[in-house]
Amino acid sequence: MSKITEVTRRAIFDYLRVEGVCWHGRLAEVDFLNRLFDLRRLPSSDYRYSTALADFQQHRVFNYDWPDDWVFEDPRFELIDGDDEVFLRFLCETIHPVVRVDLEDAERLRKIYNECLEQDGFAIEEKTQISGRPVFVGRYVGLTIPSVPAAKEVLCGTDPSYVAQQITRMEAAIPDDPGLAIGTAKELVETCCRTILSERGREPQGHVDLPKLVKLTSKELELTPGDIPSQARAAETIKRLLSNLATVTQGIAELRNLYGTGHGKDASSKGLGPRHAKLVVGAASTLVVFFTETHRQRQTRSQDNTVSDQGDPISR
């Protein structure tokens, strides 16, 4: 099954189209494609011919009635929905030193490719060199989660040893054990909420499910829609976002119960993939960062007010 999504593939091809990048570089199209495919063995899409090579000669040499980006969408090459290796080989070939002479141009394209591929856990890296010029290969390098580093930084003072352990487990588990990543994401939210409530003297006793725990934390931090004055700037938008906190939390809890660690499942059940785990972990990390930053801001404001009152003779 392909891991590089159609969204990523189309984003790369759209960039090549918009920027007018010649995908075959200094080579003729047929010479470029013959480095990757056997055009004499691929079928024709024109009933008058028998091979893709004959197609190409008719529509790109004699008549020139196919667009310059024809290869991106041609189903015979399966660049939009085919094997990851084929897609990566095509991209690597566009920046091969035989194809693209300008090193800066090749490196610029490689960076664009990697910015898109990063979302699916892939990267184009140097494999070897020819005459001092890099030759590239596409590899799976693992998924990254932009919000996790932020969570690490923000949560470093909130039950640090346990939180750090949870974040490390999530990061390591996403590619190979999505169920563990999803289960740990739920634990991270629970840890954050209970720590904040405890520091504010409001920690609930006994078992409280995750949606209720998040609701209690939201109320304690004055993050419920009712806490936002109607005259506040963008009040309706803020209220809508805060209302969605409950939906996000419910989703995390349900996915954990269905696919995460901590619950027995039928032996034939199929779990979610790394991209689903990335979504859950990203949502959980964003939520706990928002809660923790708000909690600390409230604490700072309260301390500032206390100092101000002590230093004001009128207030005494």
N, C-alpha and C positions, 0 to 999 in steps of 0.2 A: 504494500500500500504506500502511496506517495505521501511524504511528510511536507514537501514544499507545496503550499496551497496555490490554488488558481489566482487568488488575490495577489500573492507575492509575484507570481510569474507575469501577470498582466501589468503590475506596477513597473517591473523592469522593462517590459516591451513598450509600455506607454512612454517611458523615459526615452528610450531609443528613438521612438517615432517623433516625439515632440522636439527633441534636440537634433534630429536629423542625422543620427549616428549611422554610419555605413556599417552594418553588422558583419559584412564579409571583408572589411578592411581593404587592403590593396589587392586582394585576390579576386578573380572572377567568381561569381556566385557558384557556378558549377564546380570549380576547383575547391572552393571552401567546403561545400556540402559533401563532396567526395572524400574529404578527410574524415567525415563522421558517418556517412551513410553510403550504401551501395545503391546508387540511383538506377542501375540497370536491373536490380532485383525488386525495387519498390514498384507497386502497381501504378498504372496511369489513372488519372481522374477524368481523362478525356477519352470517350469511347473510340476515337479514331486511332489511338495509340495503345501500346502495350506496357510501356515502362514510364517511370517518373522522369527519366532522362529525356525521353522523346517529348513528354509534356513540357518540360523546362525549355527545351530548344524551340518549341512551337510558340510558347506564351511569353518567354522572356528574351528570346533572341530574334525570332522572325517577326512576330506581331507585337511584342512588348505590351500585352494587354493585361498582365497581372501587376498589382501594385508592388512597390519596392519592399514592403514588409510582408509579402505573401507567405514567407516561410513560417512566420510566427503562428499563423492560424491553420496551416496545412495539416490536416489530421494524420497524414502519413508519417510526419516527424514527431508527433505527440509531444510537442513542446509545452502545450497548455495544460494537458491533463495526463501526461505519461510518466514514465519512470524518472525518479529524481536524478539518477546517474546520467541519463541522456540529456536532461535539461542542463545540468551542471557542466557536462562536457561541451555543450554548445556555447555556454557563457565563457568558459575557459578558452575555447577556440577563438572567440572574438577578440581576446586580448593576448593571444599567442604571438610571440615575436615575429613569426613568419607572416602573420596576418596584419598586425598593427605595429608599425615601425616606431612611432613616437612613444617613448617610455612614459612620459608624463600623461599622455592621453590614455594609455593602457592602465596606468595606476589610478587615474581619475575614474575610469569605468569600473575598475575593481572595487573601489570604495563605494560607488553607487550600488553595485551588485550586493556588496556585503551589508550595507545599511538595510536593504530590503530582505535579504536572506536571514539576517539576524533574528527576525521575528519568528522564524521556523527552526532556528537552531543550527543553521548552516553557515559556512564561510568559504570563500575562495582564498587559498593560501599558496605560497610558493612551494613547489615540489622539487624542482631542480633548475638548472640553468643551461642555456645554449649560447655559446659565445659571449658569456657574461650577462646574458639577458634572462630574466626569470620566466619559467614555465609554470603554470598554475594548475591546481587541482581543487575540486570542490569536496568538502568534507562536512560530516555532521560533527558539530562542536558542542552541542547541548544548548538548551533553551536558557535565556537570561530573563530576569524579571526586573524591570526598571525600578519598581517600588520597593523591592527587598532591601537594597542598600539604604534607602531612606528609612525604612523600618528599623534597620540595625542602628542607625544613628539616633533616631528619635527615641527608641525604646531602651537605649543603653542604660538608662537609670531606672528602668521599671522591671524589678525582679530580674536583674541582668543575666545571671547564669542560666536560668530556665528559658528565658526568651531567646538568648543567643543559641541555646541548644535547639529550640524549635525552628528557628530560622535556618540554621545549618541543615537540619533534617529536611526541611522543605526544599531547599536549593538542590541538595544531593539527590532527592527522591524523584523530582519531576521527570527526568528522561526515562528512568527505568522502573519506577514504582509510583505511578500517579496516585494510586489509592492511599499510600502513605502520605504523600504531599497534601492531598485533600483533607485527610484526617488531621494532620498537623496544623493545617490552616485554621481549622475550627478550634483547635486547642489554643492557638495563638490569640484568637479573638477572645476566647474565654479568659485566658490569662490576663490580657489587657484590661478587660472590663472588671474582673474581680480585684485586680491591683488598684485600679482607679477608685473603685467603690470603697475598698479597704482604707486607702489613704484619706478618703473623705468621711470615714466613719460610717459608711452605709453598706458594708458588705452583707449580702443576704445569707441566711443560714440554710443549710440543707441543699438539696438538689434544685437547681433552677435551669430550665432549658435555655439554649443560646438566644433565641429571639427575645425572650423575656429579659435575659441578662443585658442584652444590647439596649432594650427599651428602658431599663432602669438606669443604665449609664447615660443614655441620651437625656433622660429627664433630669438626672443629677447635674449634668453639664449644661443644662438649659439649651438643649439642641433639638427639642421637639418643635414641630411647626407652630404650636400655640405660643411658643416663647418669642417668636419673631414679630415685632410690631408691624402692622399693615403699612405704615408710612415709611418703613425702612426701604432703602434703595434695593431694587430687585427682590422685594419681599416674596412675591409669588414664586419666583424661581428658587429661592433659598428654601422655602417651605416644601416645594416639590422634591428637591434633592434630599431634604431631611426625611420626608415621607418614604423615599426610596431606600433609606437605610434598612428599614424593616424587611423590605423585599429582598435586598442583597443578603442579609443575614439569614433569612428563611431559606434562600437558595443554597447557601453554604452548608447549613445544617442538613438539608434534604439530600444534597449530593454526598455529604459525609456518610449519612445513614445508608444510602443506596450503594455507594461505590468506595467510600473511604475505609480506613482501618477501624477496627473497634467493633465491627458487627459481622457475624457469620453470614456467609452467602452460599448459594447453591454452587456446586462444583462447576456447573456448565455456564454460570453467569459470566458476562463479559464486562470488564471495567472500562472506564474512560481512558483516553489517550493523554499524552503529555500536554497537548495544547489545551485540553479541558482543565488539567491540573494547573497549568499556568494561569488560566483565567481565574480559577478559584483562589489561588495563592495571591495573585495580583489584587483581587478585590479585597481579600482579608487584610493584606498589608496596607492598602490604601485606607481602609477603615480604621485600623489600629493607629496609624500615623495621625489621622485626623482627630481621633479621640484623645490621644496622648498629648498632641500639641495644644488642643483646647484645654485639657486638664492643667497643663503647666502654665498656660497663659492666665487661666483663672487663678492659679496659686500665686503667680507673680503680681497680678493686679491686687489680690487680697493683701499680700505682704506690703505692697507700696501704700495702700490705703491705711494700713495699720501704722506704718512709720510716719505717714503724713499726719495722722490723728495725734500721735504721741508728741510730735514736734509743734503742734498748733495749740497755743495757749487757750484759744477760744473753745476748742473742742474739749479741753480739760476742765 
